[in-house]
Amino acid sequence: MSVYTDQPQAPFGTTGLAYWMGLMGKHAAIPLQADFVNNIVLPHFYLFAPLVYCLEVLTAISLMSRCCVPRGARRHTRVFLQAFG
């Protein structure tokens, strides 16, 4: 049972993060990336899945709080919000 999908009863690799990682392994632009995903990440999916989830959450938090966003992007965000907010 996979907790990294919205359909936990589905077979592994047909939905959720495992599905998208499988696509990355099949259609990677760089063969080294495809080999890494297919031979290291997917066989150890339950080790890498929480890491991917945590990094995505941290990225979202940093973008929403603008703590790790370059100064120029902050200025453009402020101008956008003044114009359309």
N, C-alpha and C positions, 0 to 999 in steps of 0.2 A: 504494500500500500504506500502510495506516495503522498506526502503532505504538501508537495510543491506544485500542485495543480488544482484547478477548480472542479475537477472530476476525479476524485481519488479511486473510484471503482474501475476506471479505465486501465487498460494494460500499460505497463511502463513504456514511456517513449512515444505515446500517441497524443498526449496533451501536456500542457504546462511547460515548465522549464526544460524538462528532458526532451520534449519535442523540438523546442527551439535550439537546444544544444545539438541535437541530432542533425537538424538542418544546417547548422554552422559547420558541423563535421563533414557534411556532404558537399556543401557549396562554398567552402572557404576560398577566398581569393589567393591565399598563400598556402601551398601544400604543407608547410611546417605547422601552420595553425590547424589544419585539418587533422594532421597526425597527432598533435597535442590533444585536441578535443576527443578524437576517437580512441586513442590509446591510453590516455591518462585521465582526462576529466570524466568521460562517460562511465568507464569501469568503476570509478570512485565517486560516483555522482553524489552520494549522501554525505561525503566529506566536503565537496565543493559547493553544493547547493546552499548551505547556510552562509558561506562566505560571499557568494554572489548576492544573496538576499540582503545581507548586512551592508555590502558596498552600495547596492542600489538605494537602500534606505538612507545611508549617510550622504549619498550624492543628492537625493531629494531634499533632505534637511538643509544641507549647505546651500543649495540653490534657493530654497524658500527663505532662509534666513540671510542670505547673501554674505555669509561669513567667508567663503573661499572664492568669491567672484571678483574678477579684476575690476579695478576702479572705473574703466571705460564702460563696462557692462552695467555697473551701478548707475552711472550717469544716463545711459540710454534707457534703462528701466525707469528712472525718475522722469525723464522727458516723456516717455510713452505714457506713464500714468498721469502726468499733468495734462497731456493732450487728450487722452481717451478715458481717464478715470474720473 
